[in-house]
Amino acid sequence: MHYLHAAITETMRLYPPVPMAFRVAVEDDVLPDGTVVRAGWSADCSSYAMGRMPQLWGQDCCEFRPERWLDGGGQCVAVDAARYPVFHAGPRSCLGKEMSYVQMKAVAAAVVRRFSVEVVPAAAANAPPLHEMAVTLRMKGGLRVLLRRRRGVSSHA
């Protein structure tokens, strides 16, 4: 389950469900680096872009590597929410973070138990999937897969 958690986390690093966070300052403020922010100004944070920054993730930042989330003993390690803002950070962090991981793991376990899953090769097999930026990030045209029921697994299992 640690590797599954790492794979889900790595997937969301590269393809965050909500790729942009928008905030408006309700009062004047000063950021830690000295930048002045006035009341009414808006700030956008792109977790999509941050997930691809070599300064945060190294030169292999665009590669899918779940191992980056595992320590030497195979246990998952968390990083600072400011570095991995998929669930936001601070007082406005996502209350449903843990439940969303439970749901994703349950769905993955149910599908893998019953089916073998094979991604149907795209026209440009080595290219990243096309996606549509909206409030939530979606794959353009969805992900085409071929499902094969595993032997010995009943349709009611």
C-alpha positions as CSV (number, residue, x, y, z in Angstrom):
1,M,0.0,0.0,0.0
2,H,3.0,2.3,0.5
3,Y,3.9,2.0,-3.2
4,L,0.3,2.7,-4.2
5,H,0.2,5.8,-2.0
6,A,3.4,6.9,-3.6
7,A,2.1,6.3,-7.1
8,I,-1.1,8.2,-6.4
9,T,0.9,11.1,-4.9
10,E,3.3,11.2,-7.9
11,T,0.4,11.1,-10.3
12,M,-1.1,14.1,-8.5
13,R,2.2,15.9,-8.5
14,L,2.3,15.8,-12.3
15,Y,-1.5,16.0,-12.9
16,P,-3.1,17.7,-9.9
17,P,-6.9,17.4,-9.8
18,V,-7.2,21.2,-9.2
19,P,-4.3,22.7,-11.2
20,M,-4.7,26.3,-10.0
21,A,-5.5,28.0,-6.7
22,F,-6.8,31.6,-6.7
23,R,-6.8,33.8,-3.7
24,V,-7.7,37.5,-3.0
25,A,-6.0,39.4,-0.2
26,V,-8.6,40.7,2.2
27,E,-6.1,43.2,3.8
28,D,-2.6,44.5,3.1
29,D,0.1,42.0,3.8
30,V,3.8,41.4,3.3
31,L,5.1,38.1,2.1
32,P,8.2,36.4,3.8
33,D,10.4,37.6,0.9
34,G,9.3,41.3,1.5
35,T,6.8,41.5,-1.4
36,V,4.0,43.8,-0.5
37,V,0.5,42.6,-1.3
38,R,-2.4,45.1,-1.2
39,A,-6.0,44.4,-0.1
40,G,-8.0,43.3,-3.2
41,W,-5.0,42.0,-5.1
42,S,-5.4,38.4,-6.4
43,A,-2.7,35.8,-6.4
44,D,-2.7,32.6,-8.4
45,C,-0.7,29.5,-7.5
46,S,-0.2,26.8,-10.1
47,S,0.3,23.4,-8.5
48,Y,0.5,22.0,-12.1
49,A,3.6,24.2,-12.8
50,M,5.1,23.6,-9.3
51,G,5.0,19.9,-9.9
52,R,7.3,20.4,-12.9
53,M,9.9,22.7,-11.3
54,P,13.5,21.4,-11.3
55,Q,14.2,23.6,-8.3
56,L,11.6,21.7,-6.3
57,W,11.8,18.1,-7.7
58,G,15.2,17.8,-9.5
59,Q,16.2,17.5,-13.1
60,D,13.9,14.4,-13.4
61,C,10.9,16.5,-12.4
62,C,8.9,15.6,-15.5
63,E,9.4,11.8,-15.1
64,F,6.9,9.6,-13.3
65,R,8.9,8.2,-10.3
66,P,6.8,7.1,-7.4
67,E,10.1,6.1,-5.6
68,R,10.7,9.8,-4.9
69,W,8.0,9.5,-2.2
70,L,9.6,6.4,-0.5
71,D,12.4,6.2,2.0
72,G,15.1,3.5,2.1
73,G,12.7,1.2,3.9
74,G,9.9,1.6,1.4
75,Q,7.8,3.8,3.7
76,C,6.0,6.9,2.3
77,V,7.5,10.2,3.2
78,A,5.6,13.4,3.1
79,V,6.9,16.8,1.9
80,D,6.0,20.3,3.0
81,A,2.6,21.3,1.6
82,A,4.2,24.5,0.3
83,R,6.3,22.3,-2.0
84,Y,3.5,20.0,-2.9
85,P,0.3,22.2,-2.9
86,V,-2.0,19.6,-4.4
87,F,-4.2,19.7,-1.2
88,H,-3.2,23.4,-0.6
89,A,-1.5,24.4,2.6
90,G,-1.9,26.3,5.9
91,P,-5.4,27.1,7.3
92,R,-7.1,26.4,4.0
93,S,-5.7,22.9,3.4
94,C,-8.1,20.3,2.1
95,L,-10.1,18.6,4.9
96,G,-10.8,15.6,2.7
97,K,-7.1,14.8,1.9
98,E,-7.0,11.5,3.8
99,M,-10.4,10.4,2.7
100,S,-9.5,11.1,-0.9
101,Y,-6.5,8.8,-0.6
102,V,-8.6,6.1,1.0
103,Q,-11.1,6.3,-1.9
104,M,-8.4,6.3,-4.6
105,K,-6.7,3.3,-3.0
106,A,-10.1,1.4,-2.7
107,V,-11.0,2.0,-6.3
108,A,-7.5,1.0,-7.5
109,A,-7.6,-2.2,-5.4
110,A,-11.1,-3.1,-6.6
111,V,-10.2,-2.7,-10.2
112,V,-6.8,-4.4,-10.1
113,R,-8.3,-7.3,-8.1
114,R,-10.9,-8.0,-10.8
115,F,-9.2,-6.9,-14.0
116,S,-5.9,-6.6,-15.8
117,V,-5.6,-3.1,-17.2
118,E,-3.7,-2.2,-20.3
119,V,-3.5,1.3,-21.6
120,V,-4.3,1.5,-25.3
121,P,-1.3,3.1,-27.0
122,A,-2.0,6.6,-28.3
123,A,-1.0,7.9,-31.7
124,A,2.0,9.6,-30.1
125,A,3.0,6.9,-27.6
126,N,6.0,8.8,-26.1
127,A,4.1,12.1,-25.7
128,P,2.4,13.1,-22.4
129,P,-1.4,12.9,-22.5
130,L,-3.3,15.9,-23.8
131,H,-5.4,17.6,-21.1
132,E,-7.9,20.3,-20.7
133,M,-7.3,23.0,-18.1
134,A,-10.5,23.9,-16.2
135,V,-11.3,24.1,-12.5
136,T,-10.4,20.5,-12.5
137,L,-7.7,18.9,-14.7
138,R,-9.1,16.3,-17.2
139,M,-7.5,14.2,-19.9
140,K,-8.6,15.2,-23.3
141,G,-10.7,12.4,-24.6
142,G,-10.2,10.3,-21.5
143,L,-7.7,7.5,-21.0
144,R,-8.4,4.5,-23.3
145,V,-7.8,1.2,-21.6
146,L,-8.4,-2.4,-22.3
147,L,-9.9,-4.4,-19.3
148,R,-9.6,-8.1,-19.1
149,R,-11.4,-9.9,-16.3
150,R,-8.9,-11.9,-14.2
151,R,-9.4,-15.7,-14.1
152,G,-11.2,-17.1,-11.1
153,V,-12.8,-13.7,-10.1
154,S,-16.6,-13.8,-10.2
155,S,-18.6,-10.9,-11.5
156,H,-20.1,-10.5,-7.9
157,A,-16.7,-10.3,-6.1
